[in-house]
Amino acid sequence: MYEWYWRSSGVPEILHRSLRKLVHTARISNIVCIGLGTLDAPDIAQARSLVQHMIASYIAYDLDHLYEAEGIPLEKPIKIVAQDPAYTSLDRITLHSLPKPIEVVSDPQGFLAINEGSLVFSSWPSVPVKQLIADLATELPDGKGPAALFLNNDRKDKEFGDVDVARYDLRHYGPVRHINAETKAYVEMLESYTRVFDGEQQFGIDFAGKLPGFEWFPDMDIWGRGE
């Protein structure tokens, strides 16, 4: 079923065009997935998690072939690692059996796998990924952060108070935590990146809910670090 949705959604073609732009920025050697969730979840969460892991596998596969087509093949195929405390033993087996296997790692091994050749993939996680990426960037050799970012965009940040906002007042519901808010360090880090995919622009907010498991796409951006 999800294979049909995937092919009919238009997502593969749009992602492919965006990934072609990444090939000409920093070289990507691994994909680090943070907080994509367990496959053993209620229907809506399961669909979302399944689609996101499928897309991580697709991105690695497509990038391998794009680098080859551009005459700049990688020394090793792109490796994918994923960190989420919710993963089960069955998740480990299932994800490792994908066409491009995903290796499940424990905290903090996912964050420690992030380097100057990483594409970091995370969608509305329950940990402050943006803050942690910016902090880790200061430890990398060039101090510029990972090669690429596939993260939720800043629409909610702008709506509820811009950067460094960890709590906001939601009408009728009271204070709500904003776990993965943008930070000043993250915004400064993005100055050395180019956005190659704008989910809201490509799909529009009305896309949400049209396809099971794909409703998160309008909230996502892909950024590639310039050389």
Contacts in CASP RR format, 6 or more apart in sequence:
PFRMAT RR
TARGET T0000
AUTHOR 0000-0000-0000
METHOD contacts of the structure
MODEL  1
MYEWYWRSSGVPEILHRSLRKLVHTARISNIVCIGLGTLDAPDIAQARSL
VQHMIASYIAYDLDHLYEAEGIPLEKPIKIVAQDPAYTSLDRITLHSLPK
PIEVVSDPQGFLAINEGSLVFSSWPSVPVKQLIADLATELPDGKGPAALF
LNNDRKDKEFGDVDVARYDLRHYGPVRHINAETKAYVEMLESYTRVFDGE
QQFGIDFAGKLPGFEWFPDMDIWGRGE
2 47 0 8 1.000
2 50 0 8 1.000
2 51 0 8 1.000
2 54 0 8 1.000
2 212 0 8 1.000
2 213 0 8 1.000
5 211 0 8 1.000
5 212 0 8 1.000
5 213 0 8 1.000
5 214 0 8 1.000
6 12 0 8 1.000
6 51 0 8 1.000
6 54 0 8 1.000
9 211 0 8 1.000
9 214 0 8 1.000
11 55 0 8 1.000
11 214 0 8 1.000
11 217 0 8 1.000
12 58 0 8 1.000
14 197 0 8 1.000
14 202 0 8 1.000
15 55 0 8 1.000
15 58 0 8 1.000
15 59 0 8 1.000
15 62 0 8 1.000
15 197 0 8 1.000
16 62 0 8 1.000
18 196 0 8 1.000
18 197 0 8 1.000
18 222 0 8 1.000
19 59 0 8 1.000
19 62 0 8 1.000
19 63 0 8 1.000
19 66 0 8 1.000
20 66 0 8 1.000
21 194 0 8 1.000
21 196 0 8 1.000
21 224 0 8 1.000
22 28 0 8 1.000
22 63 0 8 1.000
22 119 0 8 1.000
22 147 0 8 1.000
22 148 0 8 1.000
22 196 0 8 1.000
22 222 0 8 1.000
22 224 0 8 1.000
23 63 0 8 1.000
23 66 0 8 1.000
23 67 0 8 1.000
23 70 0 8 1.000
23 72 0 8 1.000
24 70 0 8 1.000
25 147 0 8 1.000
25 148 0 8 1.000
25 194 0 8 1.000
25 196 0 8 1.000
25 224 0 8 1.000
25 225 0 8 1.000
25 226 0 8 1.000
25 227 0 8 1.000
26 116 0 8 1.000
26 117 0 8 1.000
26 147 0 8 1.000
26 148 0 8 1.000
26 224 0 8 1.000
26 225 0 8 1.000
26 226 0 8 1.000
26 227 0 8 1.000
27 67 0 8 1.000
27 72 0 8 1.000
27 74 0 8 1.000
27 117 0 8 1.000
27 147 0 8 1.000
28 63 0 8 1.000
28 78 0 8 1.000
28 117 0 8 1.000
28 118 0 8 1.000
28 119 0 8 1.000
28 147 0 8 1.000
28 148 0 8 1.000
29 74 0 8 1.000
29 76 0 8 1.000
29 78 0 8 1.000
29 79 0 8 1.000
29 115 0 8 1.000
29 117 0 8 1.000
29 118 0 8 1.000
29 147 0 8 1.000
30 78 0 8 1.000
30 79 0 8 1.000
30 80 0 8 1.000
30 81 0 8 1.000
30 113 0 8 1.000
30 115 0 8 1.000
30 117 0 8 1.000
30 118 0 8 1.000
30 119 0 8 1.000
31 56 0 8 1.000
31 59 0 8 1.000
31 60 0 8 1.000
31 78 0 8 1.000
31 79 0 8 1.000
31 80 0 8 1.000
31 81 0 8 1.000
31 118 0 8 1.000
31 119 0 8 1.000
31 120 0 8 1.000
31 121 0 8 1.000
32 80 0 8 1.000
32 81 0 8 1.000
32 82 0 8 1.000
32 83 0 8 1.000
32 110 0 8 1.000
32 111 0 8 1.000
32 113 0 8 1.000
32 114 0 8 1.000
32 118 0 8 1.000
32 119 0 8 1.000
32 120 0 8 1.000
32 121 0 8 1.000
32 146 0 8 1.000
33 52 0 8 1.000
33 53 0 8 1.000
33 56 0 8 1.000
33 80 0 8 1.000
33 81 0 8 1.000
33 82 0 8 1.000
33 83 0 8 1.000
33 84 0 8 1.000
33 102 0 8 1.000
33 121 0 8 1.000
33 122 0 8 1.000
34 82 0 8 1.000
34 83 0 8 1.000
34 84 0 8 1.000
34 110 0 8 1.000
34 111 0 8 1.000
34 120 0 8 1.000
34 121 0 8 1.000
34 122 0 8 1.000
34 125 0 8 1.000
34 127 0 8 1.000
34 129 0 8 1.000
35 82 0 8 1.000
35 83 0 8 1.000
35 84 0 8 1.000
35 86 0 8 1.000
35 122 0 8 1.000
35 123 0 8 1.000
35 125 0 8 1.000
35 126 0 8 1.000
35 127 0 8 1.000
36 49 0 8 1.000
36 52 0 8 1.000
36 53 0 8 1.000
36 56 0 8 1.000
36 82 0 8 1.000
36 84 0 8 1.000
36 121 0 8 1.000
36 122 0 8 1.000
36 123 0 8 1.000
37 45 0 8 1.000
37 49 0 8 1.000
37 52 0 8 1.000
37 84 0 8 1.000
37 86 0 8 1.000
37 87 0 8 1.000
38 49 0 8 1.000
38 84 0 8 1.000
38 86 0 8 1.000
38 87 0 8 1.000
38 88 0 8 1.000
38 91 0 8 1.000
39 46 0 8 1.000
39 49 0 8 1.000
39 50 0 8 1.000
39 53 0 8 1.000
39 88 0 8 1.000
39 90 0 8 1.000
39 91 0 8 1.000
39 94 0 8 1.000
39 95 0 8 1.000
40 46 0 8 1.000
40 88 0 8 1.000
40 90 0 8 1.000
40 91 0 8 1.000
41 49 0 8 1.000
41 86 0 8 1.000
44 212 0 8 1.000
44 213 0 8 1.000
47 212 0 8 1.000
47 213 0 8 1.000
48 213 0 8 1.000
48 215 0 8 1.000
48 216 0 8 1.000
50 213 0 8 1.000
51 213 0 8 1.000
51 214 0 8 1.000
52 121 0 8 1.000
52 123 0 8 1.000
52 216 0 8 1.000
53 82 0 8 1.000
53 95 0 8 1.000
53 98 0 8 1.000
53 102 0 8 1.000
54 98 0 8 1.000
55 121 0 8 1.000
56 80 0 8 1.000
56 82 0 8 1.000
56 100 0 8 1.000
56 102 0 8 1.000
56 121 0 8 1.000
57 80 0 8 1.000
57 98 0 8 1.000
57 99 0 8 1.000
57 100 0 8 1.000
57 101 0 8 1.000
57 102 0 8 1.000
58 100 0 8 1.000
59 119 0 8 1.000
59 121 0 8 1.000
59 150 0 8 1.000
60 77 0 8 1.000
60 78 0 8 1.000
60 79 0 8 1.000
60 80 0 8 1.000
60 100 0 8 1.000
61 99 0 8 1.000
61 100 0 8 1.000
63 78 0 8 1.000
63 119 0 8 1.000
64 74 0 8 1.000
64 77 0 8 1.000
64 78 0 8 1.000
67 73 0 8 1.000
67 74 0 8 1.000
77 100 0 8 1.000
78 100 0 8 1.000
79 103 0 8 1.000
80 100 0 8 1.000
80 101 0 8 1.000
80 102 0 8 1.000
80 103 0 8 1.000
81 102 0 8 1.000
81 103 0 8 1.000
81 104 0 8 1.000
81 105 0 8 1.000
81 109 0 8 1.000
81 110 0 8 1.000
81 113 0 8 1.000
82 95 0 8 1.000
82 102 0 8 1.000
82 103 0 8 1.000
82 104 0 8 1.000
82 105 0 8 1.000
82 110 0 8 1.000
83 104 0 8 1.000
83 105 0 8 1.000
83 106 0 8 1.000
83 107 0 8 1.000
83 108 0 8 1.000
83 109 0 8 1.000
83 110 0 8 1.000
83 111 0 8 1.000
84 104 0 8 1.000
85 107 0 8 1.000
87 104 0 8 1.000
91 104 0 8 1.000
92 104 0 8 1.000
95 101 0 8 1.000
95 102 0 8 1.000
95 103 0 8 1.000
95 104 0 8 1.000
96 102 0 8 1.000
96 103 0 8 1.000
96 104 0 8 1.000
105 113 0 8 1.000
111 132 0 8 1.000
111 136 0 8 1.000
114 120 0 8 1.000
114 133 0 8 1.000
114 136 0 8 1.000
114 146 0 8 1.000
115 140 0 8 1.000
115 146 0 8 1.000
116 140 0 8 1.000
116 141 0 8 1.000
116 142 0 8 1.000
116 144 0 8 1.000
116 145 0 8 1.000
116 146 0 8 1.000
116 147 0 8 1.000
117 146 0 8 1.000
117 147 0 8 1.000
118 146 0 8 1.000
118 147 0 8 1.000
118 148 0 8 1.000
119 146 0 8 1.000
119 147 0 8 1.000
119 148 0 8 1.000
119 149 0 8 1.000
119 150 0 8 1.000
120 129 0 8 1.000
120 133 0 8 1.000
120 146 0 8 1.000
120 148 0 8 1.000
120 149 0 8 1.000
120 150 0 8 1.000
120 151 0 8 1.000
121 150 0 8 1.000
121 151 0 8 1.000
122 129 0 8 1.000
122 150 0 8 1.000
122 151 0 8 1.000
122 152 0 8 1.000
122 180 0 8 1.000
123 151 0 8 1.000
123 152 0 8 1.000
123 216 0 8 1.000
123 219 0 8 1.000
123 220 0 8 1.000
124 152 0 8 1.000
124 180 0 8 1.000
124 216 0 8 1.000
124 219 0 8 1.000
125 179 0 8 1.000
125 180 0 8 1.000
126 179 0 8 1.000
127 179 0 8 1.000
127 180 0 8 1.000
128 179 0 8 1.000
128 180 0 8 1.000
128 181 0 8 1.000
128 183 0 8 1.000
129 151 0 8 1.000
129 180 0 8 1.000
130 151 0 8 1.000
130 180 0 8 1.000
130 181 0 8 1.000
130 182 0 8 1.000
130 183 0 8 1.000
130 186 0 8 1.000
131 180 0 8 1.000
131 181 0 8 1.000
131 183 0 8 1.000
131 185 0 8 1.000
131 186 0 8 1.000
133 145 0 8 1.000
133 146 0 8 1.000
133 149 0 8 1.000
133 186 0 8 1.000
133 189 0 8 1.000
134 145 0 8 1.000
134 183 0 8 1.000
134 185 0 8 1.000
134 186 0 8 1.000
134 188 0 8 1.000
134 189 0 8 1.000
135 185 0 8 1.000
136 145 0 8 1.000
137 143 0 8 1.000
137 144 0 8 1.000
137 145 0 8 1.000
137 146 0 8 1.000
137 185 0 8 1.000
137 189 0 8 1.000
140 146 0 8 1.000
144 189 0 8 1.000
144 192 0 8 1.000
144 225 0 8 1.000
145 189 0 8 1.000
145 192 0 8 1.000
145 225 0 8 1.000
146 225 0 8 1.000
147 224 0 8 1.000
147 225 0 8 1.000
148 222 0 8 1.000
148 223 0 8 1.000
148 224 0 8 1.000
148 225 0 8 1.000
149 193 0 8 1.000
149 221 0 8 1.000
149 222 0 8 1.000
149 223 0 8 1.000
149 224 0 8 1.000
150 197 0 8 1.000
150 220 0 8 1.000
150 221 0 8 1.000
150 222 0 8 1.000
151 220 0 8 1.000
151 221 0 8 1.000
151 223 0 8 1.000
152 180 0 8 1.000
152 216 0 8 1.000
152 219 0 8 1.000
152 220 0 8 1.000
152 221 0 8 1.000
153 198 0 8 1.000
153 199 0 8 1.000
153 200 0 8 1.000
153 219 0 8 1.000
153 220 0 8 1.000
153 221 0 8 1.000
154 182 0 8 1.000
155 200 0 8 1.000
155 219 0 8 1.000
156 178 0 8 1.000
156 219 0 8 1.000
157 163 0 8 1.000
157 165 0 8 1.000
157 178 0 8 1.000
157 181 0 8 1.000
157 182 0 8 1.000
160 168 0 8 1.000
160 178 0 8 1.000
161 168 0 8 1.000
162 182 0 8 1.000
163 181 0 8 1.000
163 182 0 8 1.000
163 183 0 8 1.000
163 184 0 8 1.000
163 186 0 8 1.000
163 187 0 8 1.000
164 181 0 8 1.000
164 182 0 8 1.000
164 183 0 8 1.000
164 184 0 8 1.000
165 178 0 8 1.000
165 181 0 8 1.000
166 177 0 8 1.000
166 178 0 8 1.000
166 179 0 8 1.000
166 181 0 8 1.000
167 175 0 8 1.000
167 176 0 8 1.000
167 177 0 8 1.000
167 178 0 8 1.000
168 175 0 8 1.000
168 176 0 8 1.000
168 178 0 8 1.000
169 175 0 8 1.000
169 176 0 8 1.000
170 176 0 8 1.000
190 223 0 8 1.000
192 225 0 8 1.000
192 226 0 8 1.000
193 223 0 8 1.000
193 224 0 8 1.000
193 225 0 8 1.000
193 226 0 8 1.000
194 223 0 8 1.000
194 224 0 8 1.000
194 225 0 8 1.000
194 226 0 8 1.000
195 221 0 8 1.000
195 222 0 8 1.000
195 223 0 8 1.000
195 224 0 8 1.000
196 222 0 8 1.000
196 223 0 8 1.000
196 224 0 8 1.000
197 220 0 8 1.000
197 221 0 8 1.000
197 222 0 8 1.000
198 221 0 8 1.000
199 217 0 8 1.000
199 218 0 8 1.000
199 219 0 8 1.000
199 220 0 8 1.000
199 221 0 8 1.000
200 218 0 8 1.000
200 219 0 8 1.000
202 217 0 8 1.000
202 218 0 8 1.000
203 217 0 8 1.000
203 218 0 8 1.000
204 218 0 8 1.000
205 218 0 8 1.000
207 214 0 8 1.000
207 215 0 8 1.000
207 217 0 8 1.000
207 218 0 8 1.000
208 215 0 8 1.000
208 216 0 8 1.000
208 218 0 8 1.000
209 215 0 8 1.000
END
